[in-house]
């Protein structure tokens, strides 16, 4: 088992997925009550969720357009991200700004990112990759709120597992429990092995796992992603091995 058997999506595919998931997000909003509470983000209303994703798109559009930088942009550089007019139209404009900035920059253009401590590069392509999963998970949040949750597209979910393991776990810091290996197996085929040590988390080949993985998580790629983002309970997956370790892993990061 290698860290992943799937190639990274192309830059063009990433932009298409951002556009597709953002459109699905807005489709879920049609006719919905903006005051409805989001079950998977209970502190937020549906309007809060729309504002959050729109602000994220506008922020990263500014980051990518600024080019290489050692620090995040000042609020003045990002500008006013307060929604105005029709909320769905403002959301669509936010997505358009992000896509235009990414396309203008190109995949290899450098930029500031918060994941400098991980093995993921600080490039526009890495930003696009992260934004696919931001849009995909929040689309699920919106669909869940209106009672129409849909599976994540496999094309987004498979890469979403590798990206989460690299970026989220890769920047969380030292593993605070006993060192261990955890394997994740997607029903679509790919598998990943995560080493958890005092140095942090890293994807590794299975041959380097000694001892063998103490826990293995099996499920569709979409269910694995949503469980990593704590949108689905551990019971949604098939677990073999150490349940306590799996629970520690899924509770490890601080997620918005």
Secondary structure, 3 states (H helix, E strand, C coil): CCCCCCCCCCHHHHHHHHHHHHHHHHHHHCCCCCCCEECCEEEEEHHHHHHHHHHHHHHHHHHHHHCCCCCCCCHHHHCCCCCCCCHHHHHHHHHHHHHHHHHHHCCCCECCCCCCCCCCCCEHHHHHHHHHHHHHHHHHHHHHHCCCCCCCCHHHHHHHHHHHHHHHHHHCCCCCCCCEEEEEEECCCCEEEEEEECCEEEECCHHHCCCCCCEEEEECHHHHHHHHCCCCCHHHCEEEECHHHHHHHHCCCCCC
